[in-house]
Structure formats: C-alpha cells, structure tokens
Amino acid sequence: MHEDLANPHWWSNAWLKHYRRYMSQPSYQAYYLYCVLPKGVGTILELGAGSFRDVAQLNKWGYHCIGTDFATQAVEIARKLYPRWAQCFQVEDATALSFGSEMFDLSYHNGLLVCFNDNSMIERILQEQRRVTRRWMVCTVHNALNSSLKCQFAEKAKHDPLYQIRFFEPDEITELMRSLCSRIDLYPFGSLWCNRLIKYSRNRFLVRWYYRLTYRIWQWETCERIMAVGWLE
Ligand SMILES: C[S@@+](CC[C@H](N)C(=O)[O-])C[C@H]1O[C@@H](n2cnc3c(N)ncnc32)[C@H](O)[C@@H]1O
C-alpha cells in the first residue's frame, strides 16, 4: 500500500493525469450496481467518486445521486465534464461527511477501501457511511482471489503508486462490515463477458438480464472485484 493513496493532494494530481483513461472506460460500477439494486432506491451517495463517471451515469438513468471525493481537482474536473450534474458533485472527506443521518437510501464506493492498509481507517469510513445511509451500503473492493489481476497490479505498481493497492478476500470485507449490517450479500463484479456486454451494448436492461441469469456460476478467481451489499434494516 502506498501512503500517497490517503493524501487528497496526491489524488488531485493523479486525477489530472489519469482521468482521460478512466473516462475512456464504461461506468462499470453503475451497471453492476444496477444489476443488484434493490427495489425502492431513490437517493444514492457515492464516496471517493474519483472520475464521477458512475454518479453521472446513475443520474442519467433517473436516480438522484450525489458524488463526493476529498480531492478538489477531481470534483472540479467532473463539474466541467458533466455540467448538467455539477451541483451533485461535492468535496467531502469520507471519514467526516457533512450530510445528516440516514439521508440516502443507498451509498456505495468502488476502489476506496483498497487505498488503506489500516483497518481503523476503513472502520471510520464504514461507520460514517453507515451513519448517512438508511437501507443499503455497498462496498466494492479488488478481489484477492484473482491472482492474475494481483500480478498485473504488482507489475504496474513498479511505475505508478496508483496500483499499489490492497486486495480483499470475500471473508475480509464481510468481517469489516459485519458489525454494521444485519445481512451481507457478496456479488461478483467484472467478468470478461459481462464487461464486454456493458462495453459494446451499453444497454442496462440487457446487462441486468444477463448478470442475473449467470452470476451464480461465475468463478470468483476470474472476477475483478467483490461487490459487498450490506443490509441495514
Ligand atoms: C481508486 S479511486 C476511485 C475511482 C472511482 N471509483 C472511479 O471509478 O472513478 C479512489 C478515490 O478515493 C478518493 N479518496 C481516498 N481517500 C478518501 C477519503 N478519505 N475521503 C474521500 N475520498 C477519498 C481518492 O481521491 C480517489 O478519487
């Protein structure tokens, strides 16, 4: 784990360098979230939104989604890129959010917890996420069972600290969320065929149909991430 990953100034510079590459990819988290989204979700919050592409996508689909990040530059780039939803993007530290208790039906983050080696930091973020969320909290983390992905990241990390992240086993993320949730469901995120369907069809209904039909037989060892859905009621 690289200590820079916990520094908002480092991330502001990193986003100047990386946002074009992120923007060239589909908003995978928005699609995978849509595949498992429970009925009755209206308001959504993203923590550590980075490129803000998923928040923008969810808003396009009609959800009321607020995106936050502690890197000022990330928020400024996103406001320029998506002027229609600029007022939905805010600078916020995930350990001390300005929102009132249980303001959002659902909250999520993707690739945020992987920035921290220290479980006490992760616990602070999860407690704050729980405080502002009414019904479901979603945590997407990189999958430690995928050894080929870990090798690819280790190689890239030699040149860029962005890739020096923590990977999680399914039990590890479950354990971290356990005291805050009444139930936790783990979903696979990022298989070759589903990613291709997202990339080439961009049809969320088709993607959800395919996901629900097949996700139970996906091999964890080949999935990129683990999407942990915690139930709060
Ligand atoms: C790997 S990036 C997430 C990328 C994002 N999911 C996307 O698809 O664009 C991690 C993000 O978490 C943010 N971050 C790290 N620590 C944070 C904190 N304490 N509060 C808010 N944001 C934080 C970083 O600024 C960075 O944008």
The ligand as a Tripos MOL2 file, in Angstrom:
@<TRIPOS>MOLECULE
LIG
   27    29     1     0     0
SMALL
NO_CHARGES

@<TRIPOS>ATOM
      1 C1         -9.4000    4.3550   -6.9920 C.3       1 LIG1
      2 S1        -10.1300    5.8950   -6.8400 S.3       1 LIG1
      3 C2        -11.8420    5.5410   -7.0980 C.3       1 LIG1
      4 C3        -12.2070    5.6250   -8.5350 C.3       1 LIG1
      5 C4        -13.6870    5.6900   -8.7980 C.3       1 LIG1
      6 N1        -14.3940    4.5600   -8.2690 N.3       1 LIG1
      7 C5        -13.8980    5.7840  -10.2930 C.2       1 LIG1
      8 O1        -14.3750    4.8480  -10.9170 O.co2     1 LIG1
      9 O2        -13.5410    6.8220  -10.8440 O.co2     1 LIG1
     10 C6        -10.1600    6.2270   -5.1000 C.3       1 LIG1
     11 C7        -10.7480    7.6120   -4.8060 C.3       1 LIG1
     12 O3        -10.9440    7.7220   -3.4020 O.3       1 LIG1
     13 C8        -10.6620    9.0510   -3.0300 C.3       1 LIG1
     14 N2        -10.3930    9.0510   -1.5760 N.ar      1 LIG1
     15 C9         -9.3820    8.4490   -0.8990 C.ar      1 LIG1
     16 N3         -9.4970    8.6760    0.4150 N.ar      1 LIG1
     17 C10       -10.6220    9.4330    0.5800 C.ar      1 LIG1
     18 C11       -11.2820    9.9910    1.7130 C.ar      1 LIG1
     19 N4        -10.8090    9.8420    2.9640 N.pl3     1 LIG1
     20 N5        -12.4120   10.6970    1.5130 N.ar      1 LIG1
     21 C12       -12.9010   10.8740    0.2560 C.ar      1 LIG1
     22 N6        -12.3120   10.3920   -0.8600 N.ar      1 LIG1
     23 C13       -11.1970    9.6640   -0.6890 C.ar      1 LIG1
     24 C14        -9.4770    9.4610   -3.9020 C.3       1 LIG1
     25 O4         -9.3860   10.8570   -4.0510 O.3       1 LIG1
     26 C15        -9.8150    8.7560   -5.2320 C.3       1 LIG1
     27 O5        -10.5020    9.6280   -6.0960 O.3       1 LIG1
@<TRIPOS>BOND
     1     1     2 1
     2     2     3 1
     3     2    10 1
     4     3     4 1
     5     4     5 1
     6     5     6 1
     7     5     7 1
     8     7     8 2
     9     7     9 1
    10    10    11 1
    11    11    12 1
    12    11    26 1
    13    12    13 1
    14    13    14 1
    15    13    24 1
    16    14    15 ar
    17    14    23 ar
    18    15    16 ar
    19    16    17 ar
    20    17    18 ar
    21    17    23 ar
    22    18    19 1
    23    18    20 ar
    24    20    21 ar
    25    21    22 ar
    26    22    23 ar
    27    24    25 1
    28    24    26 1
    29    26    27 1
@<TRIPOS>SUBSTRUCTURE
     1 LIG1         1 GROUP 0 **** ****
